[in-house]
Amino acid sequence: MPEISIVVPLYNEEESLPELMRWITEVLSTHPWTYEVVLIDDGSTDQSWRVLTSLAGQYPSIRAVRFRTNYGKSAGLQKGFEMARGRVIVTMDADLQDSPEEIPELYRMITEDEYDLVSGWKKKRYDPITKTIPTKIFNYTTRLVSGVKLNDINCGLKAYHRDVIKNIEVYGEMHRYIPVITKWAGFNRIGEKVVAHQSRKFGKTKFGPERFINGFLDLLSITLVGKFGKKPMHFFGPLGTFFFMTGFLILAYLSFQKIAFDMTQMTSRPLFFYGLLSFIFGAQLFLTGFLAELVSRNSPRRNTYSIRETLNIQSNEEI
């Protein structure tokens, strides 16, 4: 088995792939480690797969999968994690903005410093201000909510111990929050390393302004799922109990006034409608928590993707 697995999700990167493989090979050939490069073609519409097919003949370290359609970066990373065989897994983007020269130090930090995850920090970036300012806000908000003290949570260049990637699952667009998912999975040794950020050489970014809105929504989702995914009643139960008891006490108070003082206009009071609404809302929240408990206990999640082609994957290997 290889010592290092380099997982690279890609989408329409036909121009970058030859230089990327040359760069990776050039760096790692000077070290004694065995390695593999796992490339996930996320339904590219250009000639990326043809380029990969050509490169596979030149670089035997390549193992690749091609999706039939574009599922997103999270799907590519998850499939790469499932395929990775190395002791240390390094993820990087295919656009040449991540430097393979960072791999040896990332590997050392995992194997010698015994980190579970090491995230890159692109301290000096070559991005426009329209991207850097929202990124700083995003990182600050994520640190505040999650407690993961990283300066660049969404950096694509990361290194993981094998145990981490085999015990987490990345879905939706949760690739932005892998350090958070890792922490909530019980892996607390999370480090950071300043890494070089290269200016984009080919093509253009695949992420538009909507990523910031989606990122905020994903942060809310991952926070709730991470803390309450296995125990949803702990979230819905207290809220439901609070509203249910509030409504119950209000209605009990109004009922007492009705009986004791013969208040014929009780149902016309705003307090009556608030109590009724609170009572019903609390019952619904409690019922939601109960149903969520049933779902979480009986429906293990498993991602499946439609694979179109593979390279250097054994016929009996699960992909």
Buried (B, 14 or more C-beta within 10 A) or exposed (E): EBBBBBBBBBBBBBBBBBEBBBBBBEBBEEEEBEBBBBBBBBBBEEBBBEBBBEBBEEBEBBBBBBBEEBBBBBBBBBBBBBBBBBBBBBBBBBBBBBBBEBBBEBBBBBBEEEBBBBBBBBEEEEBEEEBEEBBEEBBEBBBEBBEBEBBBBBBBBBBBBBEBBEEBBBBBBBBBBBBBBBBBBEBEBBBBBEBBBEEEEBBEEBBEEEBBEBBBEBBEBBBEBBBBBEEBBEBBBEBBBBBBEBBBEBBEEBBEEBEEEEBEEBEEEEEBEBBBEBBEBBBBBBEBBBEBBEEBEEEEEEBEBEEEBBBBBEEEEEE
